[in-house]
Amino acid sequence: MQPDIKTENEQDQPWKIVLGELDEKMGVKILEESAQRVVATMPVEGNRQSFGLLHGGASLAFGEAIGSWAAVIHAGKGRSAVGVDVSATHHRSARSGTITGVATAIHLGRTTTSHEVVIYDDEERRLCSMRITNLILDRPKAGE
């Protein structure tokens, strides 16, 4: 098996979003990715609570993922980001369709980032407003 050797050009590229297990189960799709802005979609179907409404926890998990991905892209090579604060207000819910989440940078610092995340329904009505703050950390070296 050949080792994974990256060219100099590939090493300088920003981190690309990789979906985690929960993101895949929720049906998340990435449309746009940068430190300044991440846009993704998620189906309402499969993410509803027992009353047939989009689950608020699913909205939070979706929004936290989007904001955290933007922070990791900003962190750069050899660094990562972990969420330290997230707050959300649910304005309305959805019963069907696809929701779109947009994370927009508020602050991109050396040690912290903050992003506003707004989640919309198919009719572009605001369902949820969130703010997430991430701490930027050095990634542990192998064996640490």
C-alpha positions as CSV (number, residue, x, y, z in Angstrom):
1,M,0.0,0.0,0.0
2,Q,1.3,3.4,-1.0
3,P,1.7,6.0,1.8
4,D,-0.6,9.0,1.6
5,I,1.9,11.6,0.4
6,K,0.5,15.0,-0.3
7,T,2.1,17.4,-2.8
8,E,3.1,20.9,-1.6
9,N,0.0,22.3,-3.2
10,E,-2.3,19.8,-1.5
11,Q,-0.8,20.6,1.9
12,D,-1.6,24.3,1.5
13,Q,-5.3,23.6,0.8
14,P,-7.9,24.5,3.5
15,W,-9.5,21.6,5.4
16,K,-12.5,20.2,3.5
17,I,-15.6,19.3,5.5
18,V,-16.0,15.6,6.2
19,L,-19.5,14.5,7.5
20,G,-19.5,12.7,10.8
21,E,-21.8,9.8,11.7
22,L,-24.6,12.0,13.1
23,D,-24.4,14.4,10.0
24,E,-24.8,11.4,7.7
25,K,-27.8,10.0,9.7
26,M,-29.4,13.4,9.6
27,G,-28.9,13.7,5.8
28,V,-26.8,16.8,5.8
29,K,-25.5,18.0,2.4
30,I,-22.7,20.7,2.1
31,L,-23.3,23.4,-0.5
32,E,-20.6,26.0,0.3
33,E,-17.6,25.9,2.6
34,S,-15.2,28.6,3.8
35,A,-14.2,30.1,7.2
36,Q,-16.4,33.1,6.4
37,R,-19.5,31.1,5.3
38,V,-20.7,27.5,5.3
39,V,-24.1,26.6,3.8
40,A,-25.7,23.2,4.1
41,T,-29.1,21.5,3.9
42,M,-30.9,18.8,5.9
43,P,-34.2,17.1,5.2
44,V,-37.0,17.5,7.8
45,E,-38.1,13.9,7.2
46,G,-36.1,11.7,9.6
47,N,-35.4,14.6,11.9
48,R,-38.9,15.1,13.4
49,Q,-40.0,14.7,17.0
50,S,-43.0,12.7,18.0
51,F,-45.5,15.5,17.2
52,G,-44.4,15.6,13.6
53,L,-42.3,18.8,13.9
54,L,-38.6,19.3,13.1
55,H,-36.9,18.4,16.3
56,G,-35.2,21.4,18.0
57,G,-32.3,19.2,19.0
58,A,-31.8,18.3,15.3
59,S,-31.7,22.0,14.4
60,L,-29.1,22.6,17.1
61,A,-26.9,19.7,16.1
62,F,-27.2,20.8,12.4
63,G,-26.3,24.5,13.3
64,E,-23.5,23.6,15.7
65,A,-21.9,21.4,13.0
66,I,-22.1,24.2,10.4
67,G,-20.5,26.8,12.7
68,S,-17.8,24.3,13.9
69,W,-16.9,23.4,10.4
70,A,-16.3,27.0,9.5
71,A,-14.2,27.4,12.6
72,V,-12.0,24.4,11.7
73,I,-11.5,25.8,8.2
74,H,-10.4,29.1,9.8
75,A,-8.1,27.3,12.3
76,G,-5.9,26.1,9.5
77,K,-3.2,23.4,9.2
78,G,-2.4,21.5,12.4
79,R,-5.2,23.1,14.4
80,S,-8.8,22.3,15.1
81,A,-11.8,23.9,16.9
82,V,-14.1,22.9,19.7
83,G,-17.4,24.4,20.6
84,V,-17.4,26.2,23.9
85,D,-20.8,28.0,23.7
86,V,-23.9,27.7,21.6
87,S,-27.2,29.5,22.0
88,A,-30.4,29.3,19.9
89,T,-33.8,30.7,19.5
90,H,-36.4,28.7,17.7
91,H,-38.8,31.1,15.8
92,R,-41.0,28.5,14.1
93,S,-40.8,24.8,13.0
94,A,-41.3,22.8,9.9
95,R,-43.2,19.5,9.2
96,S,-41.7,18.7,5.8
97,G,-39.2,19.8,3.1
98,T,-35.6,20.7,3.5
99,I,-34.0,23.2,5.8
100,T,-31.0,25.3,4.9
101,G,-28.4,26.5,7.4
102,V,-26.1,29.4,6.8
103,A,-23.1,30.1,9.1
104,T,-21.6,33.5,8.8
105,A,-18.5,34.7,10.6
106,I,-18.9,37.3,13.3
107,H,-15.3,37.0,14.6
108,L,-12.3,35.0,13.3
109,G,-9.6,35.4,15.8
110,R,-6.3,33.6,16.7
111,T,-7.9,31.6,19.6
112,T,-11.6,31.9,19.1
113,T,-14.2,32.2,16.4
114,S,-17.9,33.2,16.6
115,H,-20.4,32.5,13.9
116,E,-24.1,33.4,13.5
117,V,-26.1,30.4,12.1
118,V,-29.5,31.0,10.6
119,I,-31.7,28.1,9.6
120,Y,-34.4,28.6,7.0
121,D,-37.2,26.5,5.5
122,D,-38.0,26.0,1.8
123,E,-39.9,29.3,1.7
124,E,-36.9,31.1,3.2
125,R,-38.6,31.8,6.5
126,R,-36.3,31.9,9.5
127,L,-36.8,28.9,11.7
128,C,-33.9,29.3,14.1
129,S,-31.2,31.8,15.0
130,M,-28.0,30.6,16.6
131,R,-24.6,31.8,17.7
132,I,-21.7,29.5,18.3
133,T,-18.3,30.3,19.7
134,N,-15.4,27.9,19.1
135,L,-12.0,27.6,20.8
136,I,-9.1,27.0,18.4
137,L,-6.6,24.4,19.6
138,D,-3.5,22.7,18.3
139,R,-4.2,19.2,17.1
140,P,-2.6,16.6,19.2
141,K,0.4,14.9,17.7
142,A,0.3,11.2,17.0
143,G,0.5,9.2,20.2
144,E,-0.6,12.1,22.5
